[in-house]
Amino acid sequence: MTPPERAVNAAPEQAPAAGASEPWPRGISRRPSMRISDVLAALRIEFPAVTTSKLRFLEEQGLVDPVRTPAGYRQYSPADVERLRFVLAQQRDRYMPLRVIGERLAALDAGEEEESPVRARLATRDGVAPAADRLTAERLAQEAGVAVELITELVTQGVLRPGPRGVFDPWAREVVAVAASLADHGIDPRHLRTFRAAADRQADLVEQVVAPWRGQRSVSSRARAGTLAAEVGELCARMHTALVRSAVHDLAP
């Protein structure tokens, strides 16, 4: 449900009412001085994929509540930006569903939990996050500490799939790292084709779940599709992990 809209007034900054606690994050300006383009510029250093539709969707879910100008434009405060940064980091780093993130924010607002505002961690010296499209086979091998021949074999076996320009997405780092560890136990890239096939089947299930949302034209629906895909995909990954752990449980003495 979309939260009630707040109107920008003449007061420089709204203070909590008498007896009311300040919402989290505390001690950060709540002056509504930033346009949505300013918020995107602030967040994209750490979250390059964030979009206007994503911010609007998070607003619809009640996770942030920007004020509105008399003309209907959204205005955010620095506190709103920190709140958004917290939400995006919880999704990216902990794969938390929005419902759980909302519960955590409510606990932070009530003072039941304490956590410092999340700060950007991926900025480089020039202020730009490393681009995923620069992850070539050579760079991937260097970052994973493996021979480039392992990357080539993973591609040959269909475990890794480079993009149109021969570059890899960020998840390829973890695939290569795990493949290298498995190779130490005699499990070669050709043995990993079953993992690729299982992942593709699970991706098909996720696609079925998000298809109704992807088929809609509204930006909020497309943003919801992306969030839902991430959440259901993580649940599939957890199910796979649990099943493998269960299957090997009796192998240990």
Contacts in CASP RR format, 6 or more apart in sequence:
PFRMAT RR
TARGET T0000
AUTHOR 0000-0000-0000
METHOD contacts of the structure
MODEL  1
MTPPERAVNAAPEQAPAAGASEPWPRGISRRPSMRISDVLAALRIEFPAV
TTSKLRFLEEQGLVDPVRTPAGYRQYSPADVERLRFVLAQQRDRYMPLRV
IGERLAALDAGEEEESPVRARLATRDGVAPAADRLTAERLAQEAGVAVEL
ITELVTQGVLRPGPRGVFDPWAREVVAVAASLADHGIDPRHLRTFRAAAD
RQADLVEQVVAPWRGQRSVSSRARAGTLAAEVGELCARMHTALVRSAVHD
LAP
1 60 0 8 1.000
1 62 0 8 1.000
2 59 0 8 1.000
2 60 0 8 1.000
2 62 0 8 1.000
3 59 0 8 1.000
3 62 0 8 1.000
3 65 0 8 1.000
4 65 0 8 1.000
5 67 0 8 1.000
5 68 0 8 1.000
6 32 0 8 1.000
6 65 0 8 1.000
6 66 0 8 1.000
6 67 0 8 1.000
6 68 0 8 1.000
7 67 0 8 1.000
7 68 0 8 1.000
7 69 0 8 1.000
7 70 0 8 1.000
8 32 0 8 1.000
8 67 0 8 1.000
8 68 0 8 1.000
8 69 0 8 1.000
8 70 0 8 1.000
8 75 0 8 1.000
12 31 0 8 1.000
13 29 0 8 1.000
13 30 0 8 1.000
13 31 0 8 1.000
14 30 0 8 1.000
16 22 0 8 1.000
16 23 0 8 1.000
21 109 0 8 1.000
21 110 0 8 1.000
21 111 0 8 1.000
23 79 0 8 1.000
23 109 0 8 1.000
24 83 0 8 1.000
24 105 0 8 1.000
24 108 0 8 1.000
24 109 0 8 1.000
24 111 0 8 1.000
24 115 0 8 1.000
25 79 0 8 1.000
25 82 0 8 1.000
25 83 0 8 1.000
25 86 0 8 1.000
25 108 0 8 1.000
25 117 0 8 1.000
27 79 0 8 1.000
28 77 0 8 1.000
28 78 0 8 1.000
28 79 0 8 1.000
28 82 0 8 1.000
28 117 0 8 1.000
29 77 0 8 1.000
29 78 0 8 1.000
29 79 0 8 1.000
30 77 0 8 1.000
30 78 0 8 1.000
30 79 0 8 1.000
30 80 0 8 1.000
31 77 0 8 1.000
31 78 0 8 1.000
32 66 0 8 1.000
32 67 0 8 1.000
32 75 0 8 1.000
32 76 0 8 1.000
32 77 0 8 1.000
32 80 0 8 1.000
33 75 0 8 1.000
33 76 0 8 1.000
33 77 0 8 1.000
33 78 0 8 1.000
34 42 0 8 1.000
34 75 0 8 1.000
34 76 0 8 1.000
34 77 0 8 1.000
34 78 0 8 1.000
34 80 0 8 1.000
34 81 0 8 1.000
35 73 0 8 1.000
35 74 0 8 1.000
35 75 0 8 1.000
35 76 0 8 1.000
36 52 0 8 1.000
36 55 0 8 1.000
36 66 0 8 1.000
36 73 0 8 1.000
36 74 0 8 1.000
36 76 0 8 1.000
38 76 0 8 1.000
39 55 0 8 1.000
39 76 0 8 1.000
39 80 0 8 1.000
39 81 0 8 1.000
39 84 0 8 1.000
40 50 0 8 1.000
40 51 0 8 1.000
40 52 0 8 1.000
40 55 0 8 1.000
42 81 0 8 1.000
43 50 0 8 1.000
43 81 0 8 1.000
43 84 0 8 1.000
43 85 0 8 1.000
43 88 0 8 1.000
44 50 0 8 1.000
44 129 0 8 1.000
45 120 0 8 1.000
45 122 0 8 1.000
45 123 0 8 1.000
45 127 0 8 1.000
45 128 0 8 1.000
45 129 0 8 1.000
46 85 0 8 1.000
46 88 0 8 1.000
46 89 0 8 1.000
46 120 0 8 1.000
46 121 0 8 1.000
46 122 0 8 1.000
46 123 0 8 1.000
46 129 0 8 1.000
47 85 0 8 1.000
47 88 0 8 1.000
47 92 0 8 1.000
48 129 0 8 1.000
48 131 0 8 1.000
50 88 0 8 1.000
51 223 0 8 1.000
52 219 0 8 1.000
53 219 0 8 1.000
53 220 0 8 1.000
53 222 0 8 1.000
53 223 0 8 1.000
54 223 0 8 1.000
54 227 0 8 1.000
55 64 0 8 1.000
55 84 0 8 1.000
56 219 0 8 1.000
56 220 0 8 1.000
56 223 0 8 1.000
57 219 0 8 1.000
57 220 0 8 1.000
57 223 0 8 1.000
57 224 0 8 1.000
57 227 0 8 1.000
58 64 0 8 1.000
58 84 0 8 1.000
58 87 0 8 1.000
58 98 0 8 1.000
59 65 0 8 1.000
59 66 0 8 1.000
59 74 0 8 1.000
60 220 0 8 1.000
61 98 0 8 1.000
61 102 0 8 1.000
62 102 0 8 1.000
63 83 0 8 1.000
63 84 0 8 1.000
63 87 0 8 1.000
63 98 0 8 1.000
63 101 0 8 1.000
63 102 0 8 1.000
63 105 0 8 1.000
64 76 0 8 1.000
64 80 0 8 1.000
64 83 0 8 1.000
64 84 0 8 1.000
64 87 0 8 1.000
65 80 0 8 1.000
66 74 0 8 1.000
66 75 0 8 1.000
66 76 0 8 1.000
66 77 0 8 1.000
66 80 0 8 1.000
67 74 0 8 1.000
67 75 0 8 1.000
68 74 0 8 1.000
68 75 0 8 1.000
69 75 0 8 1.000
82 117 0 8 1.000
82 118 0 8 1.000
83 105 0 8 1.000
85 117 0 8 1.000
85 118 0 8 1.000
85 119 0 8 1.000
85 120 0 8 1.000
86 101 0 8 1.000
86 105 0 8 1.000
86 115 0 8 1.000
86 117 0 8 1.000
86 118 0 8 1.000
87 98 0 8 1.000
87 101 0 8 1.000
87 105 0 8 1.000
89 118 0 8 1.000
90 96 0 8 1.000
90 101 0 8 1.000
90 104 0 8 1.000
91 98 0 8 1.000
91 101 0 8 1.000
91 227 0 8 1.000
91 230 0 8 1.000
95 230 0 8 1.000
95 231 0 8 1.000
95 234 0 8 1.000
96 104 0 8 1.000
97 231 0 8 1.000
98 227 0 8 1.000
98 231 0 8 1.000
104 113 0 8 1.000
107 113 0 8 1.000
108 114 0 8 1.000
108 115 0 8 1.000
122 129 0 8 1.000
122 130 0 8 1.000
123 129 0 8 1.000
124 130 0 8 1.000
132 167 0 8 1.000
132 168 0 8 1.000
132 169 0 8 1.000
132 170 0 8 1.000
133 165 0 8 1.000
133 167 0 8 1.000
134 167 0 8 1.000
135 167 0 8 1.000
135 168 0 8 1.000
135 169 0 8 1.000
135 170 0 8 1.000
135 172 0 8 1.000
135 173 0 8 1.000
136 166 0 8 1.000
136 167 0 8 1.000
136 168 0 8 1.000
137 148 0 8 1.000
137 151 0 8 1.000
137 152 0 8 1.000
137 155 0 8 1.000
137 162 0 8 1.000
137 166 0 8 1.000
137 168 0 8 1.000
138 148 0 8 1.000
140 151 0 8 1.000
140 168 0 8 1.000
140 172 0 8 1.000
140 173 0 8 1.000
140 176 0 8 1.000
141 147 0 8 1.000
141 148 0 8 1.000
141 150 0 8 1.000
141 151 0 8 1.000
141 176 0 8 1.000
143 173 0 8 1.000
144 173 0 8 1.000
144 176 0 8 1.000
144 177 0 8 1.000
144 180 0 8 1.000
145 180 0 8 1.000
146 176 0 8 1.000
146 180 0 8 1.000
150 176 0 8 1.000
150 179 0 8 1.000
150 180 0 8 1.000
150 183 0 8 1.000
150 189 0 8 1.000
151 160 0 8 1.000
151 176 0 8 1.000
153 188 0 8 1.000
153 189 0 8 1.000
154 160 0 8 1.000
154 175 0 8 1.000
154 176 0 8 1.000
154 179 0 8 1.000
154 189 0 8 1.000
154 192 0 8 1.000
155 161 0 8 1.000
155 162 0 8 1.000
156 189 0 8 1.000
157 189 0 8 1.000
157 190 0 8 1.000
157 192 0 8 1.000
157 193 0 8 1.000
157 196 0 8 1.000
158 193 0 8 1.000
158 196 0 8 1.000
159 175 0 8 1.000
159 179 0 8 1.000
159 189 0 8 1.000
159 192 0 8 1.000
159 193 0 8 1.000
159 195 0 8 1.000
159 196 0 8 1.000
160 168 0 8 1.000
160 172 0 8 1.000
160 175 0 8 1.000
160 176 0 8 1.000
162 168 0 8 1.000
163 169 0 8 1.000
179 189 0 8 1.000
179 192 0 8 1.000
182 191 0 8 1.000
182 192 0 8 1.000
183 189 0 8 1.000
198 240 0 8 1.000
202 233 0 8 1.000
202 236 0 8 1.000
202 237 0 8 1.000
202 240 0 8 1.000
203 233 0 8 1.000
205 232 0 8 1.000
205 236 0 8 1.000
206 229 0 8 1.000
206 232 0 8 1.000
206 233 0 8 1.000
206 236 0 8 1.000
207 229 0 8 1.000
209 228 0 8 1.000
209 229 0 8 1.000
209 232 0 8 1.000
210 225 0 8 1.000
210 226 0 8 1.000
210 228 0 8 1.000
210 229 0 8 1.000
210 232 0 8 1.000
213 221 0 8 1.000
213 222 0 8 1.000
213 224 0 8 1.000
213 225 0 8 1.000
213 226 0 8 1.000
213 228 0 8 1.000
214 221 0 8 1.000
214 222 0 8 1.000
214 225 0 8 1.000
215 221 0 8 1.000
215 225 0 8 1.000
216 222 0 8 1.000
END
